[in-house]
Amino acid sequence: QVQLVESGGGLVQSGGSLKLSCEASGRTFTSGAMGWFRQAPDKEREFVAAISWRGDNVDYADSVKGRFTISTDASKNTMSLQMLSLEPGDTAVYYCAADEKYGSAWFKFLDYKYLEFWGQGTLVTVSS
């Protein structure tokens, strides 16, 4: 059974940085992609970033482009999201997702409900 476990969330001041990690267990992914989504209170879950397992394709939401960097270590079945210049609008629960059927670009445009594997989420709070 596949498990995705996020870590690295917390409270940070506006302008600060955090690094989220997601570790996958139960299967070695060789295709598809992993990505990050976030959900703020009373809002829909939205795409943040995605990366192919080989690391050769990445996609970002416009709102985080230039501030967030996604990376993967396929040998360790892990993915990270380095977040810089955080803003209060980045406050949300961040979820890790993985799917062997879809590439990173699909993560950006596909309804998130179609993605197969999800973590439990980690809370990021950015204070002003």
N, C-alpha and C positions, 0 to 999 in steps of 0.2 A: 504494500500500500504506500502510495506516494505521500510524503509529508513535506510541507514547506514551512519553515520556521523563520520569522523575521526577528531582527534585533536592531538596537541602535536608536530607537526613538527616545524622546525626552523633551524637556523644556529648554528653550534657547531664546535669547533676545533677538530682536529684529537686527538683521545684518550679520548674524552669526551663522555657524555651519554645523551640520550633522552628517554622519555617514550611516546609512542603513545597510543591513546585510540580510540576505535570504539564503538559507541552506536547504537544499533539497536532499531527501533521503528516500530510500525504498526503490529507486530506479536511477540508472545512469542515463541522462538525457543525451541523445546524439543528434537530434533534429528538432525543428521547431524553434521556439523562443521562450524567454522569460521576460517579465515586465513588472512595472509598478503602477498601481492605481491608488487613488486616494478618495476618501469620502469625508467631507466636512459635515458638521451637524446640519440636518435638514436639507442636504443637497444630494444629488445623484453621484454615484461613484464615477470618477473620471480618470481617463488615461493620463499617465505621467511620462513614462518612458519604457522602451522595450529594446531588447537586444537578442540577436540570434545566438544560439549556443556556441557557434563558432566564433562569435564576436565580430563578424564582418558586416553586419547590418545593425544600425541603431536608428531609433526614431524617438522623437521628443514631442511633447505638447508644446505649443508656442509659448505658453505661460512660464515654462521652466527652461526653455532653450537658452543656453549661455550661462545658466546658473547651476544646473544639475548635470552630473555626468554618470552614466550607467556603465558598468563593466561586469565582466563575467570571468570566472575561473573554472573552465569546464573540468579540469582535472580534480577539482574539489567540489564540483556540483554546487557552486555558490555564485551569487550575484550581489553586486553592491550598487548603492546609489549615493554618490557624494553630492551633498546639497550645500551650496554656498549662497551668500547674500539672501538669507531667508527673510521672508516677509510675513506679516500676520496672516495674509491670505493663503499662506502655505499650510496653515494649521489644519490638520485632518488626521484621520487614521489612514495609515499607508499599508496597502496590501501587496503582497508578492503573488504573482500568478505565473503559471507555466502551462504550456501546451505543445505537444509534439506535432500537431497538425498545421499550426499556423506560424507564419514568419512574423518578424517584428512589426512589419507594416500593418498586418492584419490586427495586431493588438491595438493600434491607434484608431482603426475605423470600425472594427467589429463590436457589436454589443458585448460588453464584458461577460454577460451571462453565458456566452458560448464557450468561454475558456474553461478548461477542464480542472485544473488544480489551483487551489488557493491556500494562502496562509491565513492565520487568525488575525493578523494586523498588528501594527505597532503605532502608538499615538505620538504625533509630533505636534508640539505646541510652541508657537512663536509669539512672544510677547512684544508689545510695542513700546 
